[in-house]
Amino acid sequence: MQPRNMSMSGVVDLAAVKAAGEAKAKAEQARAEASRKAAQGGAPASAGAVPPSALVFDTDETQFESHVVPLSGEVPVILDFRAEGFEQGREQSLLLERLTVEANGRLALAALDVAASQNLVREFRIQALPAVFALVAGQAMPLFQDFAPEDEVRAILAQLVQIAEERFGVLGVAVDPAAEGAGGPGRGPGEEPAEAPAGPYDALLDAAVAALDANDLGGAVQAYKNVLLSDPANTEAKLGLAQAELLARVKDMNPQAVRAAAAENPRDPAAQIAAADLDLAGGHVADAFGRLVDTVRVTVGEDRDSVRVRLLEMFEAVGADDPLVSSARAALARVLF
């Protein structure tokens, strides 16, 4: 198997190329300023450097435009489309993670769950897994859509770095291996761990919990949204918002009527979504997931997408670490692909 052609023919232009260019310009200015200070005996040239593992991360389509595309103006980003339960692709994904860390700031890796990124799946015209692309200065190119041995993957990634540097001026970011796991010096024997400082959103999160306790679902939803507005990846806020929105949806439902409608209309996405909400709110997690996976199987187009999106919201409400979520993600991926 020969290394894939990395020519720029067929490159897909994305809407955020301008944002990527601006991010690149800012990065160049920051590097120049750091070098100037270093020459003057000020801050070291490595100021602002990131640990290597920070360049390997999970993302989804909600963060793609705001984070991944701008990042591609600083460093080539590998896009590794994955599916829960697709064990055949796990070894290759681990290889990509290792090679990204070894690249020492000249590559980044964004892992995307296909079930949570259907718009990007359509944008990149992905028909099967594995599917690996690259994003450079806001422009996307295919790397490979098949399993590949390590020497071939290394050759492709080396060519990607060369293209990024020569054709786009994307040189990568500074990394600091010493910052790995940073968070202060380690504890000595017998020392008690220091108390963690209050986070910047603790007051808002406390307000959301208080609103939930008072059955003020609208207030809780707004408090969680206020956190996510500034910190879209805040796990506690995402979980709380999904749960608050679920409770708000089922609050005024007539359970008998909802379940009767679902039984009479097994292909009606709205009826099945409503019944699944009741299942989940009542603690019947597997039933809720199974109902919506089955509905995705028998629907198409916008109907299918509405059910898929609600199922992903339910995953947020239950929490990514729950084994039922992992099983349902795998089932959803099998239905979608």
Number of C-alpha atoms within 10 A of each C-alpha: 6 7 15 15 12 16 12 13 8 9 13 15 12 16 12 17 19 15 20 26 21 16 19 24 15 14 20 16 12 15 18 13 14 19 18 15 15 15 12 10 10 11 15 14 19 15 16 15 15 19 19 23 21 15 23 19 12 13 19 20 18 12 13 17 18 13 14 23 28 24 27 29 31 30 28 33 29 28 24 25 25 21 24 20 17 13 11 11 19 15 11 19 19 11 14 23 22 14 18 22 21 13 17 19 24 26 28 31 28 21 19 22 19 24 26 21 18 19 15 16 19 10 11 15 10 17 12 11 18 21 21 21 17 23 28 28 29 25 20 23 22 21 21 18 16 12 16 15 10 13 9 15 20 16 13 18 22 15 17 23 20 16 18 24 17 10 10 16 16 25 21 24 23 18 23 15 14 11 15 13 10 11 7 7 6 9 10 8 6 6 8 8 9 7 6 6 6 8 8 10 18 11 12 18 20 14 17 28 19 14 19 19 11 11 14 15 23 14 18 27 21 17 23 26 19 17 23 18 10 10 14 14 13 14 14 14 23 21 19 24 25 21 24 25 17 19 18 16 15 18 12 8 14 10 14 9 11 17 18 12 17 20 14 10 13 15 17 17 23 16 18 24 22 20 27 27 24 25 20 21 18 11 12 13 20 15 15 24 27 17 20 24 23 17 21 23 14 15 16 12 8 10 16 18 16 16 24 23 15 17 28 18 20 22 22 20 20 19 20 14 10 10 11 16 22 16 15 22 25 17 19 26 19 16 14 16 12
